[in-house]
Amino acid sequence: MSAERLRRLQGWLQGAILDPAGAGDVADVVVGTDRLPAARRLAIYQHGYRSRLVDCLSAHYPVARQLLGRELFEGFAREYLSSRPSRSYTLEALGAGFAEHLAAGRPDVVEGEWEPWIDLLVDVVRFERAFTEAHAADGAEFRGPLPAVPGPGERGWAETVVSTVECLRLVRVGFPVHAFAVAVRAGQDPPLPRPGEVRLVVARRDFVVTVAEFDEPRFGLLAALRAGTPVGVAGGGAGLGPWQTDSCLRTWMAEGLIVGINGRTSQR
């Protein structure tokens, strides 16, 4: 077999596994037998690949899986994988759009009766995705001390622009999903949490993912700083005075949430 023909066959097999509907006439490529026709031989790989991806989603979303139950979760997972086939070299990116997929396909929107438990499900998935991303992204481990920062009233303080750590994720949800997730991961069967807006800061420190609940001013300040807003403007927008803003700034520097000052980062 020539290298070019092998390349075409490999490309066809990959496409047939990723998109079974586009495989065409399988018998033109795969040799079948009386006991195992060509389409069924190919289906072994298609089903095996899809089942492996469902297992990966289950590992990334254990709380959502318990909330829905195994059968219903796997049904949603297969629908998601059909609508958004995996195209990344890493399985870490597999579930990146799962929350948006669930929100877009809400059955209660079609039926006209809003179901709060679906809000909870979407929030759980969003939180679990943030947790996964915080675990995988670069953290503050092994970084050196930051450059000095002027204090409030000193020249350059208000114009200071910071860089936040890569693993930082800010999640605004309508339920205390972090407490619910801790209980589920501990093997408990907690009651469904009551609605209530929660602002969560998810990051990683010393190789451990951390989750903290922030009030609105601090959450708004950190979000603005992460977006590149100068310290003075960010603090004013969050309703915090200079000294309050500076206190938050230095606390987050010490905690590894801020890893750069005016384009200068701490060295690994």
Backbone torsions as a table, in degrees:
resi	resn	phi	psi	omega
1	MET	NA	132.3	-179.5
2	SER	-72.7	159.1	179.3
3	ALA	-63.3	-36.0	-179.1
4	GLU	-67.7	-42.7	179.2
5	ARG	-66.4	-38.3	177.0
6	LEU	-62.5	-41.4	178.8
7	ARG	-61.6	-41.5	179.9
8	ARG	-66.4	-41.4	179.4
9	LEU	-64.5	-41.2	178.5
10	GLN	-64.6	-40.4	177.6
11	GLY	-64.5	-41.1	178.9
12	TRP	-64.2	-44.9	-178.5
13	LEU	-62.7	-42.5	177.9
14	GLN	-60.8	-45.1	179.5
15	GLY	-64.7	-38.8	-179.3
16	ALA	-67.4	-32.8	178.6
17	ILE	-75.2	-42.6	-179.1
18	LEU	-71.1	-36.0	-176.5
19	ASP	-135.1	83.3	-176.7
20	PRO	-55.7	-33.3	-178.1
21	ALA	-66.4	-23.3	-178.2
22	GLY	-98.4	15.1	-175.5
23	ALA	-73.7	-19.9	-178.8
24	GLY	74.7	-152.7	-179.7
25	ASP	-82.3	100.7	-174.9
26	VAL	-60.8	-34.0	-177.2
27	ALA	-63.7	-17.9	177.3
28	ASP	-74.0	-16.9	-175.7
29	VAL	-118.9	-41.1	-174.9
30	VAL	-101.5	135.5	177.8
31	VAL	-84.1	126.2	178.8
32	GLY	-103.1	170.6	175.6
33	THR	-130.2	173.3	178.0
34	ASP	-62.8	-36.6	-178.0
35	ARG	-82.1	-28.1	-174.5
36	LEU	-140.1	91.6	179.0
37	PRO	-59.7	163.5	-175.5
38	ALA	-57.3	-44.4	-177.4
39	ALA	-63.5	-37.0	179.6
40	ARG	-72.7	-33.2	177.1
41	ARG	-64.1	-43.7	177.8
42	LEU	-65.8	-37.5	-177.4
43	ALA	-61.2	-27.8	177.6
44	ILE	-58.4	-44.2	179.9
45	TYR	-73.7	-39.1	179.3
46	GLN	-62.2	-48.1	-178.2
47	HIS	-68.8	-39.0	179.1
48	GLY	-63.8	-42.3	179.0
49	TYR	-64.6	-46.1	-178.9
50	ARG	-65.1	-38.9	178.6
51	SER	-64.5	-37.0	177.7
52	ARG	-64.3	-40.5	178.6
53	LEU	-66.9	-37.8	176.4
54	VAL	-62.8	-40.3	176.8
55	ASP	-61.3	-39.4	179.1
56	CYS	-65.1	-43.2	177.1
57	LEU	-62.7	-38.3	177.6
58	SER	-61.9	-37.8	179.1
59	ALA	-70.1	-33.1	179.7
60	HIS	-78.7	-25.7	-175.0
61	TYR	-127.9	59.6	-178.2
62	PRO	-66.1	-32.1	-179.3
63	VAL	-71.9	-43.7	176.5
64	ALA	-62.7	-36.0	179.6
65	ARG	-65.1	-41.8	178.3
66	GLN	-69.6	-36.9	-179.3
67	LEU	-62.5	-39.8	-176.8
68	LEU	-89.3	-28.2	-168.3
69	GLY	92.5	151.7	-172.9
70	ARG	-57.9	-49.7	-173.5
71	GLU	-64.7	-46.2	-178.3
72	LEU	-68.5	-40.8	178.7
73	PHE	-60.6	-46.2	-178.3
74	GLU	-65.8	-31.2	175.3
75	GLY	-64.6	-46.2	176.5
76	PHE	-62.9	-39.7	-179.0
77	ALA	-63.0	-42.2	-179.8
78	ARG	-67.8	-36.7	175.7
79	GLU	-62.9	-42.6	179.0
80	TYR	-62.5	-45.6	-178.8
81	LEU	-66.6	-30.1	176.8
82	SER	-70.9	-38.1	-178.1
83	SER	-81.8	-26.7	-179.9
84	ARG	-135.2	77.9	-179.8
85	PRO	-59.0	147.1	179.5
86	SER	-64.7	129.6	178.8
87	ARG	-125.3	2.8	-175.3
88	SER	-98.4	153.6	176.6
89	TYR	-74.4	-14.9	-178.9
90	THR	-120.9	141.2	179.8
91	LEU	-75.5	-9.0	177.5
92	GLU	-62.6	-27.8	-178.7
93	ALA	-87.6	-2.6	-171.3
94	LEU	-57.6	-45.7	-173.5
95	GLY	-95.4	16.9	-173.5
96	ALA	-59.4	-32.4	-177.4
97	GLY	-107.0	14.6	-174.2
98	PHE	-64.9	-43.4	-179.7
99	ALA	-62.3	-43.5	179.8
100	GLU	-65.1	-36.9	177.8
101	HIS	-62.9	-45.5	179.6
102	LEU	-65.3	-41.0	-179.6
103	ALA	-66.1	-37.5	-178.0
104	ALA	-72.0	-25.6	-176.5
105	GLY	-104.6	23.3	-177.8
106	ARG	-58.2	121.3	177.8
107	PRO	-69.3	-26.1	-177.1
108	ASP	-70.7	-22.4	177.2
109	VAL	-68.2	-42.6	178.8
110	VAL	-66.4	-40.2	-177.1
111	GLU	-79.7	-14.3	177.0
112	GLY	80.6	12.7	178.4
113	GLU	-126.5	104.5	-175.4
114	TRP	-66.4	128.9	-178.3
115	GLU	-109.7	113.3	-178.1
116	PRO	-58.9	-30.0	-176.9
117	TRP	-65.7	-25.3	176.9
118	ILE	-72.8	-36.3	172.9
119	ASP	-58.0	-43.7	179.0
120	LEU	-61.6	-45.2	-179.9
121	LEU	-58.3	-48.5	-178.9
122	VAL	-62.7	-40.6	178.5
123	ASP	-65.8	-39.5	176.9
124	VAL	-60.6	-45.1	-179.4
125	VAL	-65.2	-40.6	177.7
126	ARG	-61.9	-42.8	179.2
127	PHE	-65.8	-44.8	-179.6
128	GLU	-64.5	-34.3	176.3
129	ARG	-65.6	-43.8	178.0
130	ALA	-60.6	-39.3	178.9
131	PHE	-62.4	-45.3	179.4
132	THR	-62.6	-44.0	-179.6
133	GLU	-65.9	-40.3	178.5
134	ALA	-63.5	-35.2	178.6
135	HIS	-68.0	-35.6	-173.4
136	ALA	-89.2	-29.6	-173.8
137	ALA	-76.8	165.7	178.4
138	ASP	-64.0	138.7	178.1
139	GLY	-111.9	-163.7	-177.6
140	ALA	-93.5	3.4	-179.4
141	GLU	-59.1	139.4	175.0
142	PHE	68.9	11.3	178.1
143	ARG	-86.1	148.9	178.6
144	GLY	-86.2	-174.2	-179.4
145	PRO	-67.8	151.9	179.8
146	LEU	-81.6	158.5	172.3
147	PRO	-61.2	156.7	-180.0
148	ALA	-65.9	146.9	179.0
149	VAL	-119.7	131.4	176.6
150	PRO	-65.2	160.1	179.3
151	GLY	-93.1	171.4	178.4
152	PRO	-55.1	135.9	-179.1
153	GLY	88.9	-17.6	177.5
154	GLU	-86.0	156.1	-177.0
155	ARG	-61.1	129.8	175.6
156	GLY	91.3	-11.7	-176.9
157	TRP	-62.6	-51.5	-175.8
158	ALA	-62.4	-28.5	-177.4
159	GLU	-89.9	-2.0	-178.3
160	THR	-61.3	133.5	175.9
161	VAL	-117.9	130.7	-176.4
162	VAL	-110.7	163.3	173.4
163	SER	-116.6	129.8	179.2
164	THR	-90.7	159.1	-177.7
165	VAL	-64.8	146.8	-174.4
166	GLU	-62.5	-29.7	-176.8
167	CYS	-82.5	-0.3	-177.4
168	LEU	-70.1	131.8	174.8
169	ARG	-132.7	132.7	178.8
170	LEU	-110.7	123.0	-173.4
171	VAL	-127.9	121.2	174.9
172	ARG	-105.7	118.0	-175.9
173	VAL	-129.1	167.2	-176.9
174	GLY	-99.7	7.9	179.5
175	PHE	-146.2	155.1	174.6
176	PRO	-76.3	67.7	-173.5
177	VAL	-67.9	-24.6	-179.0
178	HIS	-65.9	-42.6	178.4
179	ALA	-67.9	-39.2	177.8
180	PHE	-62.4	-42.9	-178.8
181	ALA	-65.0	-40.5	178.9
182	VAL	-59.8	-43.7	-178.9
183	ALA	-65.6	-43.4	-179.7
184	VAL	-64.5	-45.8	-179.6
185	ARG	-65.1	-21.6	177.5
186	ALA	-84.8	3.5	178.1
187	GLY	87.5	9.8	179.8
188	GLN	-87.9	170.6	177.2
189	ASP	-123.6	74.0	-173.3
190	PRO	-74.3	156.0	173.4
191	PRO	-68.0	158.7	179.3
192	LEU	-64.4	136.8	-178.1
193	PRO	-70.3	151.6	177.1
194	ARG	-78.5	151.4	179.3
195	PRO	-63.4	149.2	179.1
196	GLY	168.5	126.0	-175.8
197	GLU	-63.9	134.7	-179.9
198	VAL	-134.7	138.6	178.4
199	ARG	-113.7	116.8	-173.2
200	LEU	-113.9	136.8	174.7
201	VAL	-111.9	113.0	-176.6
202	VAL	-110.5	128.9	179.8
203	ALA	-153.3	-171.7	177.4
204	ARG	-134.7	136.0	179.0
205	ARG	-139.5	129.8	-177.4
206	ASP	53.6	40.9	175.9
207	PHE	68.1	15.0	178.0
208	VAL	-120.6	128.6	177.8
209	VAL	-70.8	131.0	-179.2
210	THR	-116.1	148.9	178.5
211	VAL	-132.0	125.2	179.5
212	ALA	-128.5	143.1	177.2
213	GLU	-97.1	124.4	-177.8
214	PHE	-108.5	153.6	170.0
215	ASP	-79.7	172.0	-174.1
216	GLU	-62.2	-44.8	-179.1
217	PRO	-61.1	-46.3	-178.6
218	ARG	-68.7	-36.8	178.2
219	PHE	-64.1	-45.1	178.6
220	GLY	-63.9	-38.5	178.4
221	LEU	-63.9	-48.0	-178.4
222	LEU	-64.4	-38.5	178.1
223	ALA	-63.3	-41.2	179.6
224	ALA	-67.4	-42.2	178.1
225	LEU	-63.1	-40.0	178.8
226	ARG	-62.8	-32.5	-179.8
227	ALA	-79.9	-2.2	177.7
228	GLY	94.0	13.2	178.3
229	THR	-74.3	133.6	177.9
230	PRO	-56.7	151.7	-173.5
231	VAL	-55.4	-46.4	-177.2
232	GLY	-63.0	-44.7	179.2
233	VAL	-67.7	-41.6	-179.4
234	ALA	-62.4	-43.2	179.6
235	GLY	-64.6	-44.3	178.0
236	GLY	-62.2	-40.3	179.4
237	GLY	-65.8	-28.4	179.6
238	ALA	-88.1	-0.5	-179.8
239	GLY	77.8	23.5	-178.9
240	LEU	-111.2	142.7	176.0
241	GLY	-75.3	169.8	-178.2
242	PRO	-56.3	-44.4	-177.3
243	TRP	-69.8	-35.8	175.6
244	GLN	-65.5	-43.2	178.7
245	THR	-61.2	-45.5	-178.5
246	ASP	-64.6	-37.0	178.0
247	SER	-61.6	-44.3	177.3
248	CYS	-62.3	-44.4	-178.3
249	LEU	-56.4	-48.4	-176.0
250	ARG	-73.4	-32.2	174.7
251	THR	-63.6	-44.5	-178.3
252	TRP	-71.3	-29.0	173.2
253	MET	-64.7	-44.4	-179.6
254	ALA	-66.4	-31.9	-178.5
255	GLU	-85.5	-4.2	178.6
256	GLY	83.1	11.7	175.9
257	LEU	-79.2	-27.8	176.2
258	ILE	-111.6	125.6	-174.0
259	VAL	-126.8	7.2	179.0
260	GLY	-152.0	146.3	179.7
261	ILE	-128.7	118.5	177.5
262	ASN	51.0	44.0	177.3
263	GLY	84.2	-7.6	179.0
264	ARG	-100.1	120.8	-176.3
265	THR	-106.5	156.9	173.1
266	SER	-68.0	143.4	-176.3
267	GLN	-87.7	145.0	175.8
268	ARG	-78.4	NA	NA
